[in-house]
């Protein structure tokens, strides 16, 4: 071997050593959907929280990967004896990414903005019980409720309740400025978004110096990107049929956890014929849940019969109310005055569970006389016209917000269910703190919407994550829609 060759090889070794070192502090994370904007307090898209929750924005409390609620920007709190007043003590020395101080005034601004009459917060109901937010001093803020709310600290952990600053609010959708362990760096729309470590972070600093989110919607492209090691992690891998191949490859690890994602065939309850409970029940009995789970998700998913996560201790198994029974479905249609069936729309957003599941559901509905006009929509279009405009007959979506059965108490929500009895149960639940009483009320709520066949309840979404071997700190489960990178490390 010549001296030149040895030097060349030494140079190559040095190059690869440098690359390996860089790899320990940078990470490429892929996800299927690109967020339409980066404001978690003003948009309903799961992909927003996937990028910004905990990484960029933080709330008074926060979710851990096991679903527990722990202190966030609030160091501690006291609750009055009557359960109406929460006094939060904030961490000292917290700054936003632009260098401005985070204090009680920012908490007041954030909560008042979320509950304002003109608020665009997708979960405005979380804040409806707040009657007053008072600044006691820069590190103390008092929140007064109109009634005791056993879920209040839980609600404050949602991505919709993160603390924002008035100085940067105008540009929050494109240039988010929070208090988290990472700062927003750049966004090449349609391709990637980069965040960098916040070296002035008030808490435990992130081990990663930077992270790049890549948006790869096509399952085939997702498989190719992982196999080529172009990305290090894919959260919510969209091609479950490929998981065995990754499990057999020592370069990768596969994590399969649960989510809060109730995947439903949503029905527009104010659009004929879905305003007739007989028709909704007919749709429910036309659906073979297990065939959808097996065909679209390759077995990943847990059947549900109501809008509640099966891993929650208060879950009631009501799948028997809507068992697959096409003969029963046809009889119900005839009873509803539709013996020949009907035609409706089926709007499908991009996720694999919707596109793949939609084809299977369309065939199942066709077998009982319900024809569907399938329209594949991009995420922004679905949010604007289907979710926001309520322009649909049927649609498929997974609701990933934690413990979100309360959405059925909002008649203006996109599936437009309006039942005073259900609303009364949820109002009572909010004012109830006794665990046993809350469990009874949650069971009532689950049964009401199951017996009203508000939607077709399909399955609880699993979350498969494919990652390079050795990466640690990734969430197994998703108690909220988040790709929390604050504790992720390379070996």
KACORUR-V784070 format. One line per field, one symbol per residue. psi: psi as a letter, one per 40 degrees, with the letter a starting at -180 (. if undefined). A space follows every 10 residues. Layout:
psi=???
This chain:
psi=hidddddddd dddddddddd dddeeiihhi idhhidafhe eeiehddddd ddhdddiiad iiiideeihi ibdhdiiihi deedhhhhhi iifhiieeei hhaddddddd ddddeidehe hdfdddedeh dihhhdideh ihhhieiihe eddddeeide eihiiddedd edddghhaei eiihdihghe cihhiihhef hdahiididi hhhihhdhdd dddddddefd idhhhfhegd eedddddehe eiihhhaiie ghhigihgee hieeehdddd ddddeehgdd ddddddefeh ihiieigihd ehdehhhfdd dfihgddddd dddddeefde aihiihhhid iddddddddd ddddddeeeh ihhhhhiidd ddddddddef gidiihihhe ihffeedeeh eeidefhghd dddddddddd ehehdddddd dddddddddd defdihhcih hihhhhiihd hieihdigei highedehii .
